[in-house]
Amino acid sequence: MNYEPKDITIIGGGPAGLFALFYAGMRGASAQVVDALPEPGGQLAALYPEKFIFDVAGFPRVLAKDLVKSLAEQAAQFGQPVHLNQRVTGLEKDGDQFVLVTENGRFASRAIVIAAGIGAFSPRRLPQQCATPWYNRGIYDVVTDPEAYRGRRVVIIGGGDSAFDWGTQLLDRAERVSIVHRSDRFRAHDATVQQFRAAVEDGRADLFVFHELQDIMCRASDDRFSHIMLKDVKAKTSTEVEADVVLPMLGFVSDMGAINEWGLNIAKDEITVNSLMETGREGIYACGDVTTYPGKLKLIAQGFGEAATAVNQAVHWIYPEKKVAPGHSSNMAIFGQKDD
Ligand SMILES: Cc1cc2nc3c(=O)[nH]c(=O)nc-3n(C[C@H](O)[C@H](O)[C@H](O)COP(=O)(O)OP(=O)(O)OC[C@H]3O[C@@H](n4cnc5c(N)ncnc54)[C@H](O)[C@@H]3O)c2cc1C
């Protein structure tokens, strides 16, 4: 499908990309976001929607999913589209336009802002074949609504921050929470590990170290499983555990894919940009976690500033008569204020 041409196409609907979309609207440029994921928000929505963030200016603390909601609302003021489930697979040139190619569409624009973060990512799946048929039928690799696990017997597989964060957060909701990990070393914040260990000592949770998933069994019906079998990787023994839900928290695999082939200054999945957020290819700018330069910090706050720079530069490049400096939003007619 060919989508309506725009001034700017933004690759990535994470915080940097959503703010870039707002900024383009504020500058009077038409724009669109394309993102591989089924919902906007990038890492915040996919990796830690229920965690509080404490270092975004103006918010003493904000839930990641609430920050995404506010960013989407801010961008939506200008009615510009966010195209989801669109993984970028190629880039073509058609006269003075770029054409971004995805698995399902073609998006033409004069300039491109790459806000692709760590690349298109997807959760690492359980390697055991017995798990495959149960994905989205009891095995879920992203927790979007913790309330869905109220009263359930939840088994989390993994030993990192996500495993222990969700392990502790589900303690008061789930009937029982177990964490299963292949070793006794965890890549998680010590305080959270201690909190979970305390729940184990109180008899409210279980921690299986040196264990891995061996099998999934259903007793009552073919639609739902009721037990899983765990294997002790040292003793080679098996333990049966009651379970309604398995949450694999094995990290994510990410991939910059086609972006690597566009002639940008790119190494180790990072695009080197200058202080104008230029990528080395005319008309293509970048912002957010995907960029690198001396002093770069991979933080949301920094991504916002970079998004503003990238869009202001792109607008000036497309329309040289428009200034780079946007002026103050507090004086803009576009927001119903008195223009300077
Ligand atoms: C657990 C955790 C906690 C964190 N806590 C904080 C914190 O407290 N404070 C803070 O400042 N930062 C924090 N961060 C870091 C913060 O989340 C990142 O800096 C931020 O998400 C970067 O935003 P971004 O928009 O650049 O990229 P991302 O959020 O990574 O979004 C990039 C988007 O681009 C899309 N994309 C990539 N490649 C393609 C492609 N080829 N086609 C289509 N779409 C594509 C992806 O699907 C994704 O949606 C945390 C990160 C994690 C993992």
PDBQT file of the ligand as one rigid body, heavy atoms in Angstrom, charges set to zero:
ROOT
HETATM    1  C1  LIG A 401      14.185  -1.411  31.979  1.00  0.00    +0.000 C 
HETATM    2  C2  LIG A 401      14.561  -0.039  31.476  1.00  0.00    +0.000 A 
HETATM    3  C3  LIG A 401      14.430   1.054  32.296  1.00  0.00    +0.000 A 
HETATM    4  C4  LIG A 401      14.779   2.333  31.828  1.00  0.00    +0.000 A 
HETATM    5  N1  LIG A 401      14.647   3.403  32.667  1.00  0.00    +0.000 NA
HETATM    6  C5  LIG A 401      14.952   4.658  32.226  1.00  0.00    +0.000 A 
HETATM    7  C6  LIG A 401      14.837   5.794  33.079  1.00  0.00    +0.000 A 
HETATM    8  O1  LIG A 401      14.479   5.673  34.244  1.00  0.00    +0.000 OA
HETATM    9  N2  LIG A 401      15.148   7.025  32.547  1.00  0.00    +0.000 N 
HETATM   10  C7  LIG A 401      15.585   7.195  31.257  1.00  0.00    +0.000 A 
HETATM   11  O2  LIG A 401      15.817   8.335  30.835  1.00  0.00    +0.000 OA
HETATM   12  N3  LIG A 401      15.717   6.109  30.434  1.00  0.00    +0.000 NA
HETATM   13  C8  LIG A 401      15.426   4.862  30.890  1.00  0.00    +0.000 A 
HETATM   14  N4  LIG A 401      15.593   3.781  30.061  1.00  0.00    +0.000 N 
HETATM   15  C9  LIG A 401      16.105   4.025  28.702  1.00  0.00    +0.000 C 
HETATM   16  C10 LIG A 401      14.995   4.589  27.803  1.00  0.00    +0.000 C 
HETATM   17  O3  LIG A 401      13.907   3.687  27.771  1.00  0.00    +0.000 OA
HETATM   18  C11 LIG A 401      15.556   4.825  26.402  1.00  0.00    +0.000 C 
HETATM   19  O4  LIG A 401      16.572   5.803  26.480  1.00  0.00    +0.000 OA
HETATM   20  C12 LIG A 401      14.438   5.310  25.465  1.00  0.00    +0.000 C 
HETATM   21  O5  LIG A 401      13.429   4.340  25.310  1.00  0.00    +0.000 OA
HETATM   22  C13 LIG A 401      15.012   5.631  24.083  1.00  0.00    +0.000 C 
HETATM   23  O6  LIG A 401      13.964   6.122  23.306  1.00  0.00    +0.000 OA
HETATM   24  P1  LIG A 401      13.999   6.048  21.708  1.00  0.00    +0.000 P 
HETATM   25  O7  LIG A 401      12.726   6.654  21.247  1.00  0.00    +0.000 OA
HETATM   26  O8  LIG A 401      15.287   6.594  21.231  1.00  0.00    +0.000 OA
HETATM   27  O9  LIG A 401      14.058   4.486  21.359  1.00  0.00    +0.000 OA
HETATM   28  P2  LIG A 401      13.113   3.257  21.725  1.00  0.00    +0.000 P 
HETATM   29  O10 LIG A 401      12.346   3.501  22.975  1.00  0.00    +0.000 OA
HETATM   30  O11 LIG A 401      14.005   2.068  21.656  1.00  0.00    +0.000 OA
HETATM   31  O12 LIG A 401      12.074   3.202  20.523  1.00  0.00    +0.000 OA
HETATM   32  C14 LIG A 401      12.525   2.897  19.222  1.00  0.00    +0.000 C 
HETATM   33  C15 LIG A 401      11.361   2.422  18.400  1.00  0.00    +0.000 C 
HETATM   34  O13 LIG A 401      11.833   2.241  17.052  1.00  0.00    +0.000 OA
HETATM   35  C16 LIG A 401      11.212   1.100  16.506  1.00  0.00    +0.000 C 
HETATM   36  N5  LIG A 401      12.058   0.556  15.438  1.00  0.00    +0.000 N 
HETATM   37  C17 LIG A 401      13.361   0.240  15.493  1.00  0.00    +0.000 A 
HETATM   38  N6  LIG A 401      13.795  -0.244  14.304  1.00  0.00    +0.000 NA
HETATM   39  C18 LIG A 401      12.710  -0.222  13.477  1.00  0.00    +0.000 A 
HETATM   40  C19 LIG A 401      12.498  -0.618  12.131  1.00  0.00    +0.000 A 
HETATM   41  N7  LIG A 401      13.474  -1.117  11.362  1.00  0.00    +0.000 N 
HETATM   42  N8  LIG A 401      11.256  -0.479  11.617  1.00  0.00    +0.000 NA
HETATM   43  C20 LIG A 401      10.250   0.041  12.362  1.00  0.00    +0.000 A 
HETATM   44  N9  LIG A 401      10.397   0.419  13.655  1.00  0.00    +0.000 NA
HETATM   45  C21 LIG A 401      11.606   0.287  14.199  1.00  0.00    +0.000 A 
HETATM   46  C22 LIG A 401      11.119   0.122  17.670  1.00  0.00    +0.000 C 
HETATM   47  O14 LIG A 401      10.082  -0.831  17.455  1.00  0.00    +0.000 OA
HETATM   48  C23 LIG A 401      10.799   1.077  18.843  1.00  0.00    +0.000 C 
HETATM   49  O15 LIG A 401       9.411   1.197  19.071  1.00  0.00    +0.000 OA
HETATM   50  C24 LIG A 401      15.269   2.499  30.505  1.00  0.00    +0.000 A 
HETATM   51  C25 LIG A 401      15.384   1.390  29.666  1.00  0.00    +0.000 A 
HETATM   52  C26 LIG A 401      15.047   0.136  30.134  1.00  0.00    +0.000 A 
HETATM   53  C27 LIG A 401      15.179  -1.062  29.214  1.00  0.00    +0.000 C 
ENDROOT
TORSDOF 0
